[in-house]
Amino acid sequence: MSRDIVYRQILDHLTTATLVLDSDLTILYINAAAEYLLEASGSRIVGTRLDDLFVGSAEALETLNDASRTGQPFTKREAEFTLLSGSRFTVDYSVSQIGAEADTLLLELQPRDRLLRITREEDMLTQQETTRILVRGMAHEIKNPLGGIRGAAQLLDRELSDESQKEYTRVIIDEADRLRGLVDRMLGPNKAPQFNATNIHEVLERVRTLLEAESKGRVKLERDYDPSLPEFPGDKEQLIQAFLNVARNAMEAAADHTNDETPCITFRTRALRQFTIGHRRYRLVCRVDIIDNGPGIPPDLLQNIFYPMISGRANGTGLGLSITQSIIGQHQGLVECESSPGWTDFIIFLPLELKA
């Protein structure tokens, strides 16, 4: 066996995506890990220029051109590339010279998307747990004096004989009840989920039916389901409430759009294998996307939308998404959101097997 064949076999068994380039950044060789990362076979990529594979990545590739001119090795952290297919990925990459002359370069790509996503999710889960602890403590501190105020108002109401004066005590009682209800909603579901075999598409179809009735045909509702998804342990009623909170927000956002495009919401399901949520890895995870073509969420609001009392609408309570996150969290899942002008995607991850 020739030395070149041995070297190629070694590179093909590496988990690091590796490419060999000439001085013009034309690809001379690509290993199996790079084929997977770039979503293309070696026979298709070899002979093409590296910058022909990416869209809008001139700045990221400029350092490669510098390496080709100078022969100096370097490493770049968290460079973002977009493939012609539209897929985006973030990598750390290193480039070094092969041989005595700087006419051949070795490019090594280390994907960062998964690590960045896991770190972001762990931070999000930590923030959510901190928020839940704070809300529980605040609810306890509010409900205790509210009970005393309501009780005192009831006693006073019994002592008063003048109906005009009783109106004031009844206002106190009603407002105390309203505040107690608000605190209860902030705490989320007041009972533990009852896990039974649940079909995610039955949940989404129930939500879609409710939206059809509420929108009266003003909003287009589209399905893009993966029929292979199996049932999973879940509380169907609570999940309906969780998805309905998200879908209602999407419907209101889509209905408020100002362009000529028809208001539209898309329900999409996909299966993800060997997927990590926070620090747990699951064999199979259901991904649900609820996508609307509304105006989008402002960047300064996007980071805080899952906190209680945060709302982008004047008449919003700011509790719907917080409750959704709580319900999905009880199912060991997670809710994320991506948004840009004219497009918002709420992404719900639900493991299809629960871990103790």
Secondary structure, DSSP 4 states (H G I P E B T S, - for coil): --HHHHHHHHHHT-SSEEEEEETT-BEEEE-HHHHHHHTS-HHHHTTSBGGGTBSS-HHHHHHHHHHHHH---EEEEEEEEEBTTS-EEEEEEEEEE-SSSTTEEEEEEEE-HHHHHHHHHHHHHHHHHHHHHHHHHHHHHHHHHHHHHHHHHHHHHHH---HHHHHHHHHHHHHHHHHHHHHHHHH--SS----EEE-HHHHHHHHHHHHHHHHTTSSEEEEE--TTPPPEEE-HHHHHHHHHHHHHHHHHHHHT--SSSPPEEEEEEEEEEEEEETTEEEEEEEEEEEEE-SS---HHHHTTTTSTT--SSTT--S-HHHHHHHHHHHTT-EEEEEEETTEEEEEEEEESS---
